[in-house]
Amino acid sequence: MAKIVVTGGLGYIGSHTVVELVNAGYDPIIIDDLSNSQAGILDQLTKIIGFKPTFYQFDLCDEKKLKEFTEKESDIEGIIHFAAFKAVGESVQKPLKYYHNNLLSLTNLLSAYSGKDISFVFSSSCTVYGQPDVLPVDENAPVKPAQSPYGNTKQIAEEILKDAIASGDAKKVIALRYFNPVGAHETALIGELPIGVPQNLVPFITQTAIGKRNKITVFGDDYNTKDGSCVRDYIHVVDLAKAHVAALKLMESNYFAGYDVFNLGTGNGNTVLEIIIAFENATGVKLNYEIGPRRSGDVEQVWGDVTKSAKELNWKAELGIDTMMASAWAWEQYLSKNPL
């Protein structure tokens, strides 16, 4: 089995991707510093896949630890790089934290495997588009100034990867531009697990529904959208995880070399208020929410054109909003009875 390094592999998207890698016949090797995840996810993964995946705990910004890892795991065939700080709001407040972690971890990883014939999948984001002029936004849209330091780290990272390809430091790279991942695995054994106050909408919804939070704040109702709240393209995390397997398979083909990017979304936009209603409809649980002021760093509306992903990556999202909300709620209920 081909060994695939999954950085941030105990995180939300990373853990689901580990499952899909195993399902596809790969051997995942997890690196995670547990700064935004929990060690208990390793046991949850074991329950799903039937064995305990190989796990290394260290920070990719630590060059010495990374060197020790590369010497021990010298026969890998691919890297899926998730490890990064990801909260838009926090990045506005702590930009240097984001630039240091998100960029140094990437350059260290590229340097450690410089010149080797390894498939590299990068966890990028639709934030690279800023506020697009045309919706849905496709991969050829001009990159606008980022609305947050987090978004800027993704823009800079993509430039670093293109330069690494041009110089020969990297051989095959695919950057996957995520829209908004939500939901949880069908077993309800893994899902989004925010540390502290959630930065994303759906875990705030589920924590409010179960009583951990008093209410949800909708950041702004005066945007130029159908109900005044922000619009996003919400995608089930399992669909997203499967796209990483598709990216590896594309890079294994004889005709792929160099660098490419793909949007990962459903191709549809939903407002924040529509997601709240969708959760209520899918679960029968009424939510307490209020309208608050706009949040710094938020883009008004964005959803993706996923034509290229369907045609060239041979991938498309299959799970709908009801499944996203129901699975997220099942995960929250599991956590309430089985805290990690």
C-alpha positions as CSV (number, residue, x, y, z in Angstrom):
1,M,0.0,0.0,0.0
2,A,1.2,3.5,-0.9
3,K,2.1,5.5,2.2
4,I,0.5,8.9,2.4
5,V,1.5,11.5,5.0
6,V,-1.5,13.4,6.3
7,T,-0.5,16.5,8.2
8,G,-3.2,17.7,10.6
9,G,-4.6,14.2,10.3
10,L,-6.5,14.3,13.6
11,G,-8.3,17.5,12.6
12,Y,-11.7,17.8,11.1
13,I,-11.1,17.3,7.4
14,G,-7.9,15.4,8.0
15,S,-9.5,12.6,10.1
16,H,-12.3,12.1,7.5
17,T,-9.6,11.9,4.8
18,V,-7.7,9.3,6.7
19,V,-10.8,7.1,6.6
20,E,-11.3,7.6,2.8
21,L,-7.6,6.9,2.2
22,V,-7.9,3.6,3.9
23,N,-11.1,2.9,2.0
24,A,-9.2,3.5,-1.2
25,G,-6.3,1.2,-0.3
26,Y,-3.7,3.7,0.9
27,D,-1.7,3.6,4.2
28,P,-2.1,7.0,6.0
29,I,0.6,8.3,8.3
30,I,-0.7,11.0,10.5
31,I,1.3,14.1,11.8
32,D,-0.5,16.4,14.2
33,D,0.7,18.6,17.0
34,L,-2.8,18.5,18.7
35,S,-2.9,22.3,18.8
36,N,-6.4,22.3,17.3
37,S,-7.4,18.6,17.7
38,Q,-7.5,15.9,20.3
39,A,-5.6,12.7,20.7
40,G,-8.9,10.8,21.3
41,I,-9.7,11.1,17.6
42,L,-7.0,8.5,17.0
43,D,-9.1,6.0,19.0
44,Q,-12.2,7.1,17.0
45,L,-10.4,6.4,13.7
46,T,-9.4,3.0,15.0
47,K,-13.0,2.1,15.6
48,I,-14.0,3.1,12.0
49,I,-11.1,1.6,10.0
50,G,-10.4,-1.4,12.2
51,F,-6.7,-0.6,13.1
52,K,-4.7,2.2,14.7
53,P,-3.1,4.4,12.1
54,T,0.5,5.4,12.4
55,F,0.7,8.7,14.3
56,Y,3.5,11.2,15.0
57,Q,2.9,14.1,17.4
58,F,5.0,17.2,16.5
59,D,4.9,20.7,15.1
60,L,5.9,21.0,11.4
61,C,7.5,24.4,12.3
62,D,10.1,22.3,14.2
63,E,12.7,21.5,11.5
64,K,14.6,19.0,13.8
65,K,11.5,17.0,14.5
66,L,10.5,17.0,10.8
67,K,14.0,15.8,9.8
68,E,13.8,12.9,12.2
69,F,10.4,12.0,10.7
70,T,11.6,12.1,7.1
71,E,14.6,9.9,8.1
72,K,12.3,7.3,9.7
73,E,9.5,7.5,7.0
74,S,11.6,7.6,3.9
75,D,9.3,5.7,1.5
76,I,6.2,7.8,1.3
77,E,4.5,8.5,-2.0
78,G,2.3,11.4,-1.2
79,I,1.6,14.2,1.2
80,I,-1.8,15.8,2.0
81,H,-1.1,19.0,3.9
82,F,-4.0,20.1,6.2
83,A,-2.0,21.4,9.1
84,A,-2.7,25.1,9.5
85,F,-4.6,27.6,11.7
86,K,-7.9,28.3,10.1
87,A,-10.1,30.8,11.9
88,V,-10.8,33.9,9.9
89,G,-11.8,36.1,12.8
90,E,-8.8,35.1,14.9
91,S,-6.4,35.7,12.0
92,V,-7.5,39.3,11.9
93,Q,-6.7,39.6,15.6
94,K,-3.5,37.6,15.5
95,P,-2.0,37.9,12.0
96,L,1.6,37.1,12.9
97,K,0.5,33.8,14.5
98,Y,-1.1,32.8,11.2
99,Y,1.7,33.9,8.9
100,H,4.3,32.1,11.1
101,N,2.5,28.8,11.4
102,N,0.8,28.5,8.1
103,L,3.7,29.5,5.9
104,L,6.7,28.1,7.9
105,S,5.0,24.7,8.2
106,L,4.6,24.6,4.4
107,T,8.1,25.7,3.5
108,N,9.6,23.3,6.0
109,L,7.6,20.4,4.5
110,L,8.6,21.3,0.9
111,S,12.3,21.7,1.9
112,A,12.2,18.3,3.7
113,Y,11.1,16.6,0.5
114,S,12.7,18.9,-2.0
115,G,13.2,17.3,-5.4
116,K,11.5,14.0,-4.6
117,D,8.8,12.5,-6.8
118,I,6.0,12.9,-4.3
119,S,2.4,13.8,-5.0
120,F,1.5,16.9,-2.9
121,V,-2.1,17.8,-2.1
122,F,-2.5,21.2,-0.5
123,S,-5.5,22.3,1.6
124,S,-6.4,25.7,0.1
125,S,-9.5,27.7,0.4
126,C,-12.1,29.7,-1.5
127,T,-10.8,32.7,0.5
128,V,-8.1,33.1,-2.1
129,Y,-10.8,34.6,-4.3
130,G,-11.7,37.4,-1.9
131,Q,-15.0,38.8,-3.0
132,P,-15.4,37.6,-6.6
133,D,-16.7,39.8,-9.4
134,V,-18.6,36.9,-10.9
135,L,-20.5,34.1,-9.2
136,P,-20.2,31.2,-9.2
137,V,-16.4,31.7,-9.1
138,D,-14.2,29.4,-11.2
139,E,-10.5,28.5,-10.9
140,N,-9.6,31.1,-13.5
141,A,-11.1,34.0,-11.6
142,P,-8.6,36.8,-10.8
143,V,-7.3,36.5,-7.2
144,K,-8.4,39.6,-5.3
145,P,-6.8,41.0,-2.2
146,A,-7.5,38.7,0.7
147,Q,-10.2,39.7,3.2
148,S,-8.2,38.3,6.1
149,P,-4.7,37.2,7.1
150,Y,-5.9,33.6,7.0
151,G,-7.0,34.0,3.4
152,N,-3.7,35.7,2.6
153,T,-1.7,32.8,3.9
154,K,-3.6,30.6,1.4
155,Q,-2.9,32.9,-1.4
156,I,0.8,33.1,-0.5
157,A,1.0,29.3,0.0
158,E,-0.3,28.8,-3.5
159,E,2.4,31.1,-4.9
160,I,5.0,29.2,-2.9
161,L,3.8,25.9,-4.4
162,K,3.9,27.3,-7.9
163,D,7.4,28.5,-7.4
164,A,8.4,25.2,-5.9
165,I,7.1,23.4,-9.1
166,A,9.0,25.9,-11.3
167,S,12.3,25.3,-9.4
168,G,11.9,21.5,-9.3
169,D,11.7,21.5,-5.5
170,A,8.2,19.9,-6.0
171,K,7.1,17.7,-8.9
172,K,3.3,17.2,-8.6
173,V,1.1,19.6,-6.7
174,I,-2.7,20.0,-6.6
175,A,-4.2,22.8,-4.5
176,L,-7.8,22.1,-3.5
177,R,-9.8,25.2,-2.9
178,Y,-12.4,24.3,-0.3
179,F,-15.7,26.1,0.2
180,N,-17.4,25.4,3.6
181,P,-17.1,21.9,4.9
182,V,-19.8,20.8,7.4
183,G,-21.3,17.5,8.6
184,A,-19.7,14.4,10.1
185,H,-19.0,10.8,9.3
186,E,-22.0,8.5,9.0
187,T,-20.9,6.5,12.1
188,A,-21.0,9.8,14.2
189,L,-17.6,8.7,15.5
190,I,-15.7,11.7,14.0
191,G,-16.8,15.2,13.1
192,E,-15.9,18.9,13.7
193,L,-14.4,19.3,17.1
194,P,-13.6,23.0,17.8
195,I,-11.3,23.8,20.7
196,G,-13.0,26.5,22.8
197,V,-15.6,28.7,21.2
198,P,-16.4,27.5,17.7
199,Q,-15.3,29.7,14.8
200,N,-17.5,28.1,12.3
201,L,-21.3,28.2,11.9
202,V,-22.4,24.6,12.1
203,P,-20.6,23.6,15.3
204,F,-22.0,26.8,16.9
205,I,-25.5,25.6,15.7
206,T,-25.1,22.1,17.1
207,Q,-23.7,23.3,20.4
208,T,-26.6,25.8,20.8
209,A,-29.1,23.0,19.9
210,I,-27.7,20.8,22.6
211,G,-27.5,23.5,25.2
212,K,-23.7,24.3,25.4
213,R,-24.4,27.8,24.0
214,N,-27.2,30.1,24.8
215,K,-27.7,31.5,21.3
216,I,-26.2,31.9,17.8
217,T,-25.2,35.2,16.5
218,V,-25.7,35.8,12.8
219,F,-23.0,38.3,11.8
220,G,-24.9,40.8,9.7
221,D,-28.3,40.9,8.0
222,D,-27.6,43.9,5.8
223,Y,-25.6,42.2,3.0
224,N,-26.8,42.3,-0.6
225,T,-28.2,38.8,-0.4
226,K,-31.7,37.3,-0.4
227,D,-32.1,37.6,3.4
228,G,-29.2,39.9,4.2
229,S,-27.0,37.2,5.7
230,C,-23.7,36.0,4.1
231,V,-23.8,33.3,1.4
232,R,-21.5,30.3,1.3
233,D,-21.2,27.0,-0.5
234,Y,-21.6,24.3,2.1
235,I,-20.1,20.9,1.3
236,H,-20.3,17.6,3.3
237,V,-16.9,16.8,4.8
238,V,-17.0,13.2,3.5
239,D,-17.4,14.5,-0.1
240,L,-14.5,16.8,0.6
241,A,-12.4,14.0,1.9
242,K,-13.0,11.8,-1.1
243,A,-11.7,14.6,-3.4
244,H,-8.3,14.3,-1.8
245,V,-8.2,10.6,-2.9
246,A,-9.3,11.7,-6.4
247,A,-6.4,14.2,-6.4
248,L,-3.9,11.5,-5.5
249,K,-5.2,9.3,-8.2
250,L,-5.0,12.0,-10.8
251,M,-1.3,12.7,-9.9
252,E,-0.6,8.9,-10.2
253,S,-1.6,9.1,-13.8
254,N,1.2,9.3,-16.4
255,Y,-0.1,12.6,-18.0
256,F,-0.1,14.7,-14.8
257,A,2.9,16.9,-13.9
258,G,3.3,20.3,-12.4
259,Y,0.6,22.3,-10.7
260,D,-3.2,22.5,-10.8
261,V,-6.1,23.9,-8.7
262,F,-9.6,22.7,-8.2
263,N,-12.7,24.1,-6.5
264,L,-14.4,21.8,-4.0
265,G,-18.0,22.7,-3.4
266,T,-21.5,21.9,-4.4
267,G,-21.9,24.7,-6.9
268,N,-24.8,26.2,-4.8
269,G,-24.9,29.0,-2.3
270,N,-26.9,29.2,0.9
271,T,-27.3,32.0,3.4
272,V,-26.5,31.7,7.1
273,L,-30.2,32.0,7.9
274,E,-31.0,29.2,5.3
275,I,-28.6,26.9,7.1
276,I,-30.2,27.6,10.4
277,I,-33.6,26.8,8.9
278,A,-32.2,23.7,7.2
279,F,-30.9,22.4,10.6
280,E,-34.2,22.9,12.2
281,N,-36.0,21.1,9.4
282,A,-33.5,18.2,9.4
283,T,-33.5,17.6,13.2
284,G,-36.8,19.1,14.5
285,V,-34.8,21.2,17.0
286,K,-35.6,24.9,17.2
287,L,-32.6,27.3,17.5
288,N,-32.2,30.5,19.5
289,Y,-30.4,33.1,17.3
290,E,-29.9,36.8,17.1
291,I,-28.7,39.2,14.5
292,G,-25.4,40.9,15.3
293,P,-23.0,43.3,13.5
294,R,-20.9,42.2,10.6
295,R,-17.7,40.4,11.4
296,S,-14.3,41.7,10.2
297,G,-12.8,39.5,7.5
298,D,-16.1,38.0,6.2
299,V,-16.8,37.9,2.5
300,E,-20.4,38.8,1.5
301,Q,-21.1,35.9,-0.7
302,V,-19.1,33.2,-2.5
303,W,-19.9,29.8,-4.1
304,G,-18.0,27.8,-6.6
305,D,-18.2,26.7,-10.2
306,V,-17.2,23.0,-9.9
307,T,-17.3,22.1,-13.6
308,K,-13.5,21.6,-13.7
309,S,-13.5,19.2,-10.7
310,A,-16.2,17.1,-12.3
311,K,-14.5,16.9,-15.6
312,E,-10.8,16.6,-14.7
313,L,-10.7,15.4,-11.1
314,N,-13.6,13.0,-11.8
315,W,-15.2,14.1,-8.6
316,K,-18.4,15.8,-7.5
317,A,-20.3,16.4,-4.2
318,E,-23.1,13.9,-3.6
319,L,-24.5,14.6,-0.1
320,G,-27.1,17.3,0.4
321,I,-27.8,19.9,3.1
322,D,-30.2,17.6,5.0
323,T,-27.5,15.0,5.4
324,M,-24.9,17.6,6.4
325,M,-27.2,18.9,9.2
326,A,-28.4,15.5,10.4
327,S,-24.9,14.1,10.5
328,A,-23.5,17.1,12.4
329,W,-26.3,16.8,14.9
330,A,-25.7,13.1,15.4
331,W,-22.0,13.8,16.1
332,E,-22.9,16.5,18.6
333,Q,-25.2,14.1,20.4
334,Y,-22.5,11.4,20.4
335,L,-20.1,13.9,22.0
336,S,-22.6,14.8,24.7
337,K,-22.6,11.1,25.8
338,N,-19.0,10.2,24.9
339,P,-16.8,13.2,25.6
340,L,-13.3,12.9,24.1
